[in-house]
Amino acid sequence: MPTAVIADRLRRLADTAREAGIDVVLIAPGPDLAYLLGHSVPSHERLTLLAVPAAAPDDAVMVLPALERGGWEGSTAEAAGIRFVTWLDGDDPYATILGELGGGTELGAAAVDDHLPYLHAFRLQQARPELRMRPAGELIAELRMRKEPFEVDELASVGAAIDRVHRRIGEWLRAGRTENEVAADIAGALVEEGHRTADFVIVASGPNGASPHHEASDRVIEAGDPVVVDIGGPNPAGYNSDSTRTYLVAGGEPDPEFARVHELVRTAQRAAVDAVRPGATAESIDRAARDVIERAGYGEYFITRTGHGIGLEVHEHPYIVAGNTRPLEPSMAFSIEPGVYLPGRFGVRIEDIVVVGDDGAVLMNTSPTELVVV
């Protein structure tokens, strides 16, 4: 990440914090820290915090255990001039960070990153009881929701990688194999095709497909089974893929409703993609998919939201769900994944990642959504 990007993100965070009446933003290791500095090193039970003063983002300071300092050598944070202050086991890191912020005498309100363990937040509050603390997640989400051009490029790259895996599903998915066997092969292919790791591999065959977050099991896949395959993970830069297709295993007698439901979900997904445009609300995209499924009489079986934001986390803002009246803006990225889940029978889900363009949705996935028999 260019150092200019780091400086710009810290400045915009500080601007947002000042507008909200916040004096300092405290960010723990995790995706928010990776977003702001291009790097994150876990600190386990020891306190690590980036403190960004709202009045002076150029004075941001990282307080961390001395034993973790080596993990930041040569990082983009160093190149950007972030000041590092270390502490040793036996020191009081809460007093250290307050001391670096002028003893905390000018602090009235602090926004605390969602990924900071409660234990650390509690002890910081003990060290400075008058400090008013509130979550920082919404402040940082305001920045992360709007993807920069290089982030869109990363999402397109990892989207192409997940498409290559879906196009290879026929290599592994067949009758007589267990869900776990198929999932293991897919996990390996995710890495082969450019992912850093396989973050999740859902292989849900037959009636298991009616559970949206089914974990692969030792169930033997049968001829004629519908199989929901929902897979994804981060690329080397940390940006995530997430794509679902529902396949039909050749042979046997599929459920007589399956082909109809699959086409219905495909139509609903397309309707939601077509509804994406700047100014449309997040909930209107959910409604576009839900209307199609409800009109066909399957509304009670659409039991999930239509989508979620994606980037450095698989699930982040904006959420495509009823009640979210946020207008969409160019460069926002999220999934569109309607589904129908018939208990005891089968499920169907089709999912792509889209980025809001000036004139509508820009798809990050291009693998076929038509029913594929393997």
Disulfide bonds with the S-S distance in Angstrom:
none
